[in-house]
Amino acid sequence: MRPPAFAAVLRHERFRRVWAGQAASSVGDGITLVALPGAVLAEHSTTDLGVVLGAQSLALVAAALVGGVLADRFRRSRVMAAADLVRLVTAVCFALGAAGAPLAVPVLLALTTGFAAGVFTPAFAALIPDLVPAEDLPKANALRSITVRTGQVLGPALGGLLLTAGSGGASGGAGPAFWADAVTFAVSALTLAGARDVRRPGAAGGTVLRQAREGFAAVRERPWVLTIIVQGTLQLLLVMAPVAVLLPILLEERGEFAAYGPMVALQAGGSIVGGMVIASWTPRSPGTVGVLGLGLLATQVLCLLAAAPLALLGASMAVTGFGYAVFNVTWASALHRAIPADMLGRVFAIDTLGTYGLQPAGLALAPVAASAFGPGPVLWVGLAALAVTTAVPLGLRQVRMFADL
């Protein structure tokens, strides 16, 4: 049997080393998705949990631009390793029972964790071209997507088992889960020591503000990049965030909340399949394929509007995940090709900041709007917004090709 196309990039020793660490870290991130709410809820109220998770999300977005500048100023592997070590410390603090302290303590730790994640993300995205040749970038991005999604399936399951194993201990038994998370960050930091990426001399000069402005200029010079970032902002605010928060609410109203975990797993599974497919396919119009991939979210919106049976809803979740992976891989590969190497960290950071900046607002406002007008109108607005933000960008040939023309 021939190995999958995406596995071919593992022949590059430095990429293989970094990938192994990030595979472990992805599982650790999935563990935290379960462990952090479990630890906080064991000691505090549901409102307090919202404060903790909101602090983590806001810090991640706020740190993105700083992370991009650091990724272009220093060795990217070292920026990532430093972020991992910070998150290792916060995981150890939670493992020792910090969630049981006054609320300010877990909030501060969540802010620190989110900030470190915001610094890590653009550095990792910008590091990949230093590890593989240009022709293997799509496969490397596909394997990265597959790895992250696999971690989102395995991590929460392992986190649940560890919570059960630690029941009766401090912070709702989350100690073993956080210790496991700390180990994954240690593994990641150690594997990054062998990345041997280069420091870009041209990126070292100038203030942080000046370097940030250079990143924004690089985006403005490429209308297709700016268009996709704006598209992401609108889709996350009006469609993706509302669907994400309304899904568990609607399932609970139907008396089927037990299906929520499997639904999330199906979406992650669809992303794994999507990553495998796009790794072995080079479309002639990658932008068209990527943008239409995001448009597959319409299947999930329609199933929620129609109160479709769980089997159909699950299929739509898998289709949505498939589309997300196709977009993420084609988009990352396009940026790797089009953006100068010494600007990649900042451009990926601006992409994160522009795309996810309004996500907290979408998550917060969707339940309020659903309570005031009903979930149906919120979903119909989301479906209309999805149609418009899918069709309009495709009017630009640069967007259809994901390239400067």
DACOR-V752503 format. One record per backbone hydrogen bond with DSSP energy under -0.5 kcal/mol. NH is the residue of the N-H (numbers start at 1). CO is the residue of the C=O. E is the energy in kcal/mol with one decimal. If there is no record, write none. Layout:
nh=NH co=CO e=E
nh=NH co=CO e=E
This chain:
nh=7 co=4 e=-1.0
nh=8 co=5 e=-1.5
nh=9 co=6 e=-1.0
nh=10 co=7 e=-1.6
nh=11 co=8 e=-1.6
nh=12 co=9 e=-1.8
nh=13 co=11 e=-0.8
nh=15 co=131 e=-0.5
nh=16 co=12 e=-2.8
nh=17 co=13 e=-2.2
nh=18 co=14 e=-2.2
nh=19 co=15 e=-3.2
nh=20 co=16 e=-2.1
nh=21 co=17 e=-1.5
nh=22 co=18 e=-2.3
nh=23 co=19 e=-2.4
nh=24 co=20 e=-1.8
nh=25 co=21 e=-2.3
nh=26 co=22 e=-2.4
nh=27 co=23 e=-1.6
nh=28 co=24 e=-2.0
nh=29 co=25 e=-2.6
nh=30 co=26 e=-1.9
nh=31 co=27 e=-2.1
nh=32 co=28 e=-2.1
nh=33 co=29 e=-1.5
nh=34 co=30 e=-0.7
nh=34 co=31 e=-1.1
nh=35 co=31 e=-2.9
nh=36 co=32 e=-2.4
nh=38 co=34 e=-1.8
nh=39 co=35 e=-2.7
nh=40 co=36 e=-2.5
nh=41 co=37 e=-2.7
nh=42 co=38 e=-1.2
nh=43 co=39 e=-0.5
nh=43 co=40 e=-1.3
nh=44 co=40 e=-2.6
nh=49 co=45 e=-1.8
nh=50 co=46 e=-1.9
nh=51 co=47 e=-1.7
nh=52 co=48 e=-2.4
nh=53 co=49 e=-2.9
nh=54 co=50 e=-2.5
nh=55 co=51 e=-2.2
nh=56 co=52 e=-1.9
nh=57 co=53 e=-2.3
nh=58 co=54 e=-2.6
nh=59 co=55 e=-2.1
nh=60 co=56 e=-1.8
nh=61 co=57 e=-1.9
nh=62 co=58 e=-2.7
nh=63 co=59 e=-2.0
nh=64 co=60 e=-0.6
nh=64 co=61 e=-0.9
nh=67 co=63 e=-2.8
nh=68 co=64 e=-2.3
nh=69 co=65 e=-2.2
nh=70 co=66 e=-2.5
nh=71 co=67 e=-2.3
nh=72 co=68 e=-1.3
nh=73 co=69 e=-1.0
nh=74 co=70 e=-2.6
nh=79 co=75 e=-1.9
nh=80 co=76 e=-2.4
nh=81 co=77 e=-2.3
nh=82 co=78 e=-2.4
nh=83 co=79 e=-2.1
nh=84 co=80 e=-2.4
nh=85 co=81 e=-2.2
nh=86 co=82 e=-1.9
nh=87 co=83 e=-2.2
nh=88 co=84 e=-2.2
nh=89 co=85 e=-2.0
nh=90 co=86 e=-2.0
nh=91 co=87 e=-2.3
nh=92 co=88 e=-2.3
nh=93 co=89 e=-2.2
nh=94 co=90 e=-2.3
nh=95 co=91 e=-2.5
nh=96 co=92 e=-1.8
nh=97 co=94 e=-1.7
nh=98 co=93 e=-1.9
nh=100 co=97 e=-1.7
nh=101 co=98 e=-1.7
nh=105 co=102 e=-2.3
nh=106 co=102 e=-0.7
nh=107 co=103 e=-2.1
nh=108 co=104 e=-2.2
nh=109 co=105 e=-2.4
nh=110 co=106 e=-2.4
nh=111 co=107 e=-2.6
nh=112 co=108 e=-2.2
nh=113 co=109 e=-2.7
nh=114 co=110 e=-2.8
nh=115 co=111 e=-2.5
nh=116 co=112 e=-2.4
nh=117 co=113 e=-2.3
nh=118 co=114 e=-2.3
nh=119 co=115 e=-1.8
nh=120 co=116 e=-2.3
nh=121 co=117 e=-2.3
nh=122 co=118 e=-0.7
nh=123 co=119 e=-0.9
nh=124 co=120 e=-2.3
nh=125 co=121 e=-2.1
nh=126 co=122 e=-2.2
nh=127 co=123 e=-1.4
nh=128 co=124 e=-1.1
nh=130 co=127 e=-2.0
nh=131 co=128 e=-2.0
nh=132 co=128 e=-1.3
nh=136 co=133 e=-1.6
nh=137 co=134 e=-1.5
nh=140 co=136 e=-2.4
nh=141 co=137 e=-2.8
nh=142 co=138 e=-2.2
nh=143 co=139 e=-2.6
nh=144 co=140 e=-2.3
nh=145 co=141 e=-2.2
nh=146 co=142 e=-2.7
nh=147 co=143 e=-2.5
nh=148 co=144 e=-2.3
nh=149 co=145 e=-2.3
nh=150 co=146 e=-2.4
nh=151 co=147 e=-2.2
nh=152 co=148 e=-1.5
nh=153 co=149 e=-0.9
nh=153 co=150 e=-0.8
nh=154 co=150 e=-2.9
nh=155 co=151 e=-2.6
nh=157 co=153 e=-1.0
nh=158 co=154 e=-2.6
nh=159 co=155 e=-3.1
nh=160 co=156 e=-2.4
nh=161 co=157 e=-1.8
nh=162 co=158 e=-2.5
nh=163 co=159 e=-2.4
nh=164 co=160 e=-2.0
nh=165 co=161 e=-2.4
nh=166 co=162 e=-1.9
nh=167 co=164 e=-1.1
nh=169 co=166 e=-2.1
nh=172 co=169 e=-0.6
nh=173 co=170 e=-1.1
nh=174 co=170 e=-0.7
nh=174 co=171 e=-1.1
nh=175 co=170 e=-0.7
nh=178 co=174 e=-2.3
nh=179 co=175 e=-2.5
nh=180 co=176 e=-2.2
nh=181 co=177 e=-2.1
nh=182 co=178 e=-2.5
nh=183 co=179 e=-1.9
nh=184 co=180 e=-1.8
nh=185 co=181 e=-1.8
nh=186 co=182 e=-2.0
nh=187 co=183 e=-2.4
nh=188 co=184 e=-2.3
nh=189 co=185 e=-2.5
nh=190 co=186 e=-2.1
nh=191 co=187 e=-2.3
nh=192 co=188 e=-1.7
nh=193 co=189 e=-0.6
nh=193 co=190 e=-0.9
nh=194 co=191 e=-1.3
nh=195 co=192 e=-1.7
nh=200 co=198 e=-0.5
nh=201 co=199 e=-0.8
nh=203 co=200 e=-1.6
nh=204 co=201 e=-1.5
nh=211 co=207 e=-2.4
nh=212 co=208 e=-2.2
nh=213 co=209 e=-2.3
nh=214 co=210 e=-2.0
nh=215 co=211 e=-1.7
nh=216 co=212 e=-2.2
nh=217 co=213 e=-2.3
nh=218 co=214 e=-2.0
nh=219 co=215 e=-1.5
nh=220 co=216 e=-2.5
nh=221 co=217 e=-2.0
nh=222 co=219 e=-1.5
nh=223 co=221 e=-0.6
nh=225 co=222 e=-1.0
nh=226 co=219 e=-0.6
nh=226 co=222 e=-1.9
nh=227 co=223 e=-2.5
nh=228 co=224 e=-1.9
nh=229 co=225 e=-2.0
nh=230 co=226 e=-2.4
nh=231 co=227 e=-2.6
nh=232 co=228 e=-2.4
nh=233 co=229 e=-2.1
nh=234 co=230 e=-2.3
nh=235 co=231 e=-2.8
nh=236 co=232 e=-2.5
nh=237 co=233 e=-2.0
nh=238 co=234 e=-2.7
nh=239 co=235 e=-2.2
nh=240 co=235 e=-2.7
nh=241 co=236 e=-2.2
nh=243 co=239 e=-2.6
nh=244 co=240 e=-2.5
nh=245 co=241 e=-2.1
nh=246 co=242 e=-2.4
nh=247 co=243 e=-1.9
nh=248 co=244 e=-0.6
nh=249 co=245 e=-0.8
nh=250 co=246 e=-3.1
nh=251 co=247 e=-2.3
nh=252 co=248 e=-2.1
nh=253 co=249 e=-2.1
nh=254 co=250 e=-1.5
nh=255 co=252 e=-1.4
nh=256 co=251 e=-3.1
nh=259 co=256 e=-2.2
nh=260 co=257 e=-2.3
nh=263 co=259 e=-2.2
nh=264 co=260 e=-2.3
nh=265 co=261 e=-2.3
nh=266 co=262 e=-2.4
nh=267 co=263 e=-1.9
nh=268 co=264 e=-2.1
nh=269 co=265 e=-2.7
nh=270 co=266 e=-2.4
nh=271 co=267 e=-1.8
nh=272 co=268 e=-1.9
nh=273 co=269 e=-2.0
nh=274 co=270 e=-2.6
nh=275 co=271 e=-2.5
nh=276 co=272 e=-1.9
nh=277 co=273 e=-2.4
nh=278 co=274 e=-2.5
nh=279 co=275 e=-1.4
nh=280 co=276 e=-0.8
nh=280 co=277 e=-1.0
nh=281 co=278 e=-0.9
nh=283 co=281 e=-0.6
nh=286 co=283 e=-0.5
nh=287 co=400 e=-1.2
nh=288 co=400 e=-1.8
nh=289 co=285 e=-2.0
nh=290 co=286 e=-2.7
nh=291 co=287 e=-2.8
nh=292 co=288 e=-2.3
nh=293 co=289 e=-1.6
nh=294 co=290 e=-1.6
nh=295 co=291 e=-1.5
nh=296 co=292 e=-0.6
nh=296 co=293 e=-1.1
nh=297 co=294 e=-1.8
nh=298 co=295 e=-2.1
nh=299 co=296 e=-1.7
nh=300 co=296 e=-0.6
nh=300 co=297 e=-0.7
nh=301 co=297 e=-2.0
nh=302 co=298 e=-2.6
nh=303 co=299 e=-1.8
nh=304 co=300 e=-2.1
nh=305 co=301 e=-2.4
nh=306 co=302 e=-2.2
nh=307 co=304 e=-0.8
nh=308 co=303 e=-2.6
nh=313 co=309 e=-2.5
nh=314 co=310 e=-3.0
nh=315 co=311 e=-1.9
nh=316 co=312 e=-2.3
nh=317 co=313 e=-2.1
nh=318 co=314 e=-2.0
nh=319 co=315 e=-2.3
nh=320 co=316 e=-2.5
nh=321 co=317 e=-2.4
nh=322 co=318 e=-2.2
nh=323 co=319 e=-2.2
nh=324 co=320 e=-2.4
nh=325 co=321 e=-2.1
nh=326 co=322 e=-2.1
nh=327 co=323 e=-2.4
nh=328 co=324 e=-2.8
nh=329 co=325 e=-2.4
nh=330 co=326 e=-2.1
nh=331 co=327 e=-3.0
nh=332 co=328 e=-2.3
nh=333 co=329 e=-2.3
nh=334 co=330 e=-1.8
nh=335 co=331 e=-2.3
nh=336 co=332 e=-2.3
nh=337 co=333 e=-1.7
nh=338 co=334 e=-2.4
nh=339 co=335 e=-2.4
nh=343 co=340 e=-2.2
nh=344 co=340 e=-0.7
nh=344 co=341 e=-0.7
nh=347 co=343 e=-2.3
nh=348 co=344 e=-2.7
nh=349 co=345 e=-1.8
nh=350 co=346 e=-2.5
nh=351 co=347 e=-2.3
nh=352 co=348 e=-2.2
nh=353 co=349 e=-2.9
nh=354 co=350 e=-3.2
nh=355 co=351 e=-2.5
nh=356 co=352 e=-2.5
nh=357 co=353 e=-1.2
nh=359 co=356 e=-1.3
nh=360 co=356 e=-0.5
nh=362 co=358 e=-2.0
nh=363 co=359 e=-2.6
nh=364 co=360 e=-2.0
nh=365 co=361 e=-2.8
nh=366 co=362 e=-1.9
nh=367 co=363 e=-0.6
nh=368 co=364 e=-0.7
nh=369 co=365 e=-3.0
nh=370 co=366 e=-2.6
nh=371 co=367 e=-2.1
nh=372 co=368 e=-1.9
nh=373 co=369 e=-3.0
nh=374 co=369 e=-0.5
nh=374 co=370 e=-1.6
nh=378 co=374 e=-1.1
nh=379 co=375 e=-2.4
nh=380 co=376 e=-2.6
nh=381 co=377 e=-2.5
nh=382 co=378 e=-2.0
nh=383 co=379 e=-2.5
nh=384 co=380 e=-2.5
nh=385 co=381 e=-2.7
nh=386 co=382 e=-2.4
nh=387 co=383 e=-2.2
nh=388 co=384 e=-2.4
nh=389 co=385 e=-2.7
nh=390 co=386 e=-0.9
nh=391 co=387 e=-2.3
nh=392 co=388 e=-2.6
nh=394 co=390 e=-0.8
nh=395 co=392 e=-2.0
nh=396 co=393 e=-2.0
nh=397 co=395 e=-0.5
nh=400 co=396 e=-2.1
nh=401 co=397 e=-1.9
nh=402 co=398 e=-1.3
nh=403 co=398 e=-1.5
